[in-house]
Amino acid sequence: MKGYVHLFLIALRLGCTSFGGPTAHLGYFYDEYVKRRQWLTDAQYTHLVALCQFLPGPASSQVGFGIGVAKAGLIGGIISFLGFTLPSVLILVIFASLLQTSGMDMSWVNGLKIVAVAVVLNAILGMAQKLLPDMKTKLFALFTLVVTVLIAHPASQVLALTLVGLIGLFVFKHEQGETTQVRLFQIRRSVGISALILFFSLLIVLPIANALSESSWIAMIDHFYRSGALVFGGGHVVLPLLEGAFVGGKMISADDFITGYALAQAVPGPLFTFASYIGTVMSGWLGAIVATLAIFLPAFLLLVGVLPFWERVQNNMHMRKILKG
């Protein structure tokens, strides 16, 4: 129990101070979990980040969840998620409640975004010094940056990572591979398969239930679950889906939607907690809880489903060279 409390408090502190979006979050995680506490090696952390970047959903939240799983099993992953997510959820729920009752001015939110720029830059530089040790890896990082900037599409991130991974297979073919890693995530294959079955079952069943029902609760769960399950690239990419579902569906006004999104960018923690704000506007505190769980659940089911097989695959010599790229 003491270990769980310790894990929660570390994640809670990160959740209170992690401004700047997913890129900055990964920098904070690296400083805390790799450099300071040495819970993961540089290679283990890099591989986990690479995996989460390939999967749909909020990458930084998946990384935080994965670190919790590595430290204390599936319960540790849940505790890590709760600690990191709770501060932004509470802030957004409180402000959503105040907006509904008092109509307070939110123009000050835009000023907070300026501070986030310096935070993100510092996080990027800190990770780059350790994770890009030579000219080859620096060039790969530059190539990835160029691709994601020039190709304004949610899939550009996955495309860039795939390309540099394949290039890395050839560039590093004559280098000695890393030693086989000890299993970091103690998840049985049966658990992984069950998580994948549940992930795809909900992805199929919820839209059908929504089409057959007039319940706003089922509609809310369906829209948030599908958004979390199908979106690559983080919180900004999910915006059009949520706007179409909730503003277009007349569940929330355009003004409330824009105000909430601006606030979600200004507070610490994952941007996906914007769902907590929408849930509060629609159905109060209970709506916030349901919306938050619905948008994060698919990302964690998918990660739990993939991890048992991922650890076996990444110990392959060729896969390690792809990951280095």
Secondary structure as GFF3:
##gff-version 3
##sequence-region A 1 325
A	DSSP	alpha_helix	2	17	.	.	.	ID=ss1
A	DSSP	alpha_helix	22	29	.	.	.	ID=ss2
A	DSSP	pi_helix	30	36	.	.	.	ID=ss3
A	DSSP	alpha_helix	42	54	.	.	.	ID=ss4
A	DSSP	alpha_helix	59	102	.	.	.	ID=ss5
A	DSSP	alpha_helix	109	131	.	.	.	ID=ss6
A	DSSP	alpha_helix	135	150	.	.	.	ID=ss7
A	DSSP	alpha_helix	156	171	.	.	.	ID=ss8
A	DSSP	alpha_helix	189	212	.	.	.	ID=ss9
A	DSSP	alpha_helix	216	230	.	.	.	ID=ss10
A	DSSP	alpha_helix	235	242	.	.	.	ID=ss11
A	DSSP	pi_helix	243	247	.	.	.	ID=ss12
A	DSSP	alpha_helix	254	266	.	.	.	ID=ss13
A	DSSP	three_ten_helix	271	273	.	.	.	ID=ss14
A	DSSP	alpha_helix	274	314	.	.	.	ID=ss15
A	DSSP	alpha_helix	317	324	.	.	.	ID=ss16
###
